[in-house]
Amino acid sequence: MSNTSTLKIFSLIISTFAIVQITMGGDPDILTDFIGPSNGNPDGNFFTFTGFRVFVGQNTPPPTFKVTKASMAEFPALMGQSVSYAVLQYPNGSINPPHTHPRSAELLFVVEGALQVGFVDTTNKLYTQSLQTGDMFVFPKGLVHFQHNADEKNPAVAISAFGSANAGTISLPNTLFNTSIDDTVLALAFKTDVATIQNLKKRFAS
């Protein structure tokens, strides 16, 4: 067998392994039942999250859009379990700006009010839907998506489930206009001028 043929076969094998790794992307499997606390003595409290009790009987919506998470940062027992939740509260007229979750799809369930939702696929096709209370919608992993409570009088509440203990969130407005990306780069990317970019950055400044 020639060196060229051997190199081609070797390249094919490496490419195959790379594809397998991509398709298996997500939280790594653990080799134990669970990952316990550092002291090694978990009890029922370790597997209990009480952070959502604040929503029971709550009638007053927050002044702005708010996300309350139950990911492994807030609930360490989720580490290695490939699951997490979030409660999303939308005051009337509010929006969850375009963002992505790099490590998981998102399954959104509307429990109160109505939402306009949508995502954009890798061909730049927009998929939108008007959701009512009781409806569910899935945002595929890694794709840009948003939710909007277009009702100017009534709030909305949704629960999101993720197939990762740490789905991650990349907010496009904050990532683009609240970081140190060069103004000239952004001006060229958005086909505008530096002054416009600087004005946008001022609006997102902490």
C-alpha positions as CSV (number, residue, x, y, z in Angstrom):
1,M,0.0,0.0,0.0
2,S,1.4,3.4,-1.0
3,N,2.1,6.2,1.5
4,T,-0.7,8.3,-0.2
5,S,-3.3,5.5,0.3
6,T,-2.2,5.0,3.9
7,L,-2.5,8.8,4.6
8,K,-6.0,8.9,3.1
9,I,-7.2,5.9,5.2
10,F,-5.7,7.5,8.3
11,S,-7.4,10.8,7.5
12,L,-10.7,9.0,7.0
13,I,-10.4,7.3,10.4
14,I,-9.6,10.6,12.2
15,S,-12.5,12.3,10.4
16,T,-14.9,9.5,11.4
17,F,-13.9,9.9,15.1
18,A,-14.4,13.6,14.8
19,I,-17.9,13.2,13.4
20,V,-18.8,10.7,16.1
21,Q,-17.6,13.2,18.8
22,I,-19.6,16.0,17.3
23,T,-22.8,13.9,17.2
24,M,-22.2,12.8,20.8
25,G,-21.8,16.4,21.9
26,G,-23.4,17.3,25.2
27,D,-22.8,16.7,28.9
28,P,-20.3,13.9,29.4
29,D,-21.6,10.6,30.9
30,I,-20.5,10.0,34.5
31,L,-19.4,6.6,35.8
32,T,-21.3,6.8,39.1
33,D,-24.9,7.2,40.1
34,F,-24.4,10.9,40.8
35,I,-21.7,13.4,41.7
36,G,-22.0,14.1,45.4
37,P,-20.9,17.1,47.5
38,S,-17.3,17.7,48.4
39,N,-17.8,16.4,51.9
40,G,-19.0,13.0,50.4
41,N,-22.0,12.7,52.7
42,P,-25.2,13.6,50.6
43,D,-28.6,13.4,52.1
44,G,-32.1,14.3,50.7
45,N,-31.4,18.0,51.0
46,F,-28.6,17.7,48.4
47,F,-31.1,16.5,45.8
48,T,-33.7,19.1,46.7
49,F,-33.9,22.6,45.1
50,T,-36.2,25.1,46.8
51,G,-35.4,28.2,44.6
52,F,-38.7,28.0,42.8
53,R,-40.9,28.3,45.9
54,V,-40.9,32.1,45.4
55,F,-43.3,31.5,42.4
56,V,-46.0,29.8,44.4
57,G,-48.8,32.2,45.0
58,Q,-46.8,35.1,43.4
59,N,-49.0,37.7,41.7
60,T,-46.7,40.6,41.1
61,P,-44.5,40.3,38.0
62,P,-40.9,41.7,38.0
63,P,-40.4,45.2,36.4
64,T,-38.3,43.7,33.6
65,F,-37.8,40.3,32.0
66,K,-36.3,37.9,34.5
67,V,-34.8,34.4,34.4
68,T,-34.5,32.2,37.5
69,K,-32.3,29.2,36.8
70,A,-32.0,25.7,38.3
71,S,-28.7,24.7,36.7
72,M,-25.7,23.0,38.3
73,A,-24.5,26.4,39.5
74,E,-27.7,26.8,41.6
75,F,-28.4,23.1,42.1
76,P,-25.1,21.1,42.3
77,A,-26.9,17.8,42.4
78,L,-27.6,18.3,38.6
79,M,-23.9,17.9,37.8
80,G,-23.6,15.0,35.4
81,Q,-27.4,14.5,35.1
82,S,-27.8,16.4,31.7
83,V,-30.9,18.3,32.8
84,S,-31.8,21.8,34.1
85,Y,-34.7,24.2,34.3
86,A,-35.4,27.9,34.2
87,V,-38.5,30.0,35.0
88,L,-38.9,32.9,32.7
89,Q,-41.0,35.9,33.7
90,Y,-42.1,38.4,31.1
91,P,-43.8,41.6,32.2
92,N,-46.2,43.1,29.7
93,G,-44.4,44.2,26.5
94,S,-41.1,42.7,27.5
95,I,-38.7,40.5,25.5
96,N,-36.0,37.9,26.0
97,P,-33.6,39.2,23.4
98,P,-32.0,37.0,20.7
99,H,-29.6,34.5,22.3
100,T,-28.3,31.0,21.9
101,H,-27.7,28.0,24.2
102,P,-24.5,26.3,22.9
103,R,-24.8,23.1,24.9
104,S,-28.5,22.2,24.7
105,A,-31.9,22.5,23.0
106,E,-34.6,24.4,24.9
107,L,-38.1,23.1,25.5
108,L,-40.3,26.0,26.5
109,F,-43.7,25.6,28.2
110,V,-46.0,28.6,28.6
111,V,-47.8,28.4,32.0
112,E,-49.3,31.9,31.9
113,G,-50.1,34.5,29.2
114,A,-49.0,34.3,25.6
115,L,-45.7,34.7,23.8
116,Q,-44.4,35.3,20.3
117,V,-41.4,33.1,19.8
118,G,-39.0,32.3,17.0
119,F,-35.6,30.9,16.0
120,V,-33.3,31.2,12.9
121,D,-31.7,28.1,11.4
122,T,-28.3,27.9,9.7
123,T,-29.8,28.9,6.3
124,N,-31.2,32.1,7.9
125,K,-34.8,30.9,7.7
126,L,-37.0,32.3,10.5
127,Y,-39.5,30.0,12.2
128,T,-42.0,31.8,14.4
129,Q,-45.1,30.9,16.4
130,S,-47.7,32.5,18.6
131,L,-48.0,30.5,21.8
132,Q,-50.9,30.4,24.3
133,T,-51.0,29.1,27.8
134,G,-50.4,25.4,27.8
135,D,-48.4,25.4,24.5
136,M,-44.8,24.1,24.1
137,F,-42.1,25.1,21.6
138,V,-38.6,23.7,21.0
139,F,-35.6,25.8,20.2
140,P,-32.9,23.6,18.6
141,K,-29.5,23.4,20.1
142,G,-27.2,26.3,19.4
143,L,-29.6,28.3,17.2
144,V,-30.4,32.0,17.7
145,H,-33.9,32.4,19.2
146,F,-36.1,34.9,21.2
147,Q,-39.4,35.3,23.1
148,H,-41.6,38.3,23.2
149,N,-44.6,39.1,25.3
150,A,-46.4,41.4,22.9
151,D,-49.4,41.8,25.3
152,E,-49.2,45.4,26.6
153,K,-51.4,44.7,29.5
154,N,-50.7,41.2,30.8
155,P,-47.6,39.4,32.0
156,A,-46.5,35.9,30.9
157,V,-44.6,33.1,32.5
158,A,-42.8,30.1,31.0
159,I,-40.7,27.2,32.1
160,S,-37.8,26.0,30.1
161,A,-36.2,22.6,30.2
162,F,-32.7,21.9,29.0
163,G,-30.8,18.7,28.1
164,S,-27.7,19.9,29.9
165,A,-26.9,20.8,33.5
166,N,-25.2,23.9,32.1
167,A,-26.8,24.9,28.8
168,G,-25.0,28.2,28.7
169,T,-26.5,31.5,27.3
170,I,-25.0,33.8,24.8
171,S,-27.0,37.0,24.6
172,L,-26.3,38.5,21.1
173,P,-26.9,42.2,22.1
174,N,-24.7,41.9,25.2
175,T,-22.0,39.8,23.4
176,L,-21.8,42.3,20.5
177,F,-22.3,45.6,22.3
178,N,-21.2,45.1,25.9
179,T,-17.8,43.6,25.3
180,S,-14.5,44.9,23.9
181,I,-15.0,43.9,20.3
182,D,-13.4,46.7,18.2
183,D,-15.8,49.4,17.1
184,T,-14.4,49.3,13.6
185,V,-15.0,45.5,13.3
186,L,-18.6,46.0,14.4
187,A,-19.2,48.9,12.1
188,L,-17.9,46.9,9.1
189,A,-20.0,43.8,10.2
190,F,-23.2,45.8,10.5
191,K,-22.4,48.0,7.5
192,T,-22.7,51.2,9.5
193,D,-20.4,53.8,11.0
194,V,-18.3,53.8,14.2
195,A,-20.5,56.5,15.8
196,T,-23.6,54.4,15.5
197,I,-21.8,51.4,17.1
198,Q,-20.5,53.6,20.0
199,N,-24.0,54.9,20.6
200,L,-25.3,51.3,20.8
201,K,-22.5,50.4,23.2
202,K,-23.5,53.2,25.5
203,R,-27.0,51.8,25.8
204,F,-25.6,48.4,26.9
205,A,-22.9,49.7,29.2
206,S,-23.2,48.3,32.7
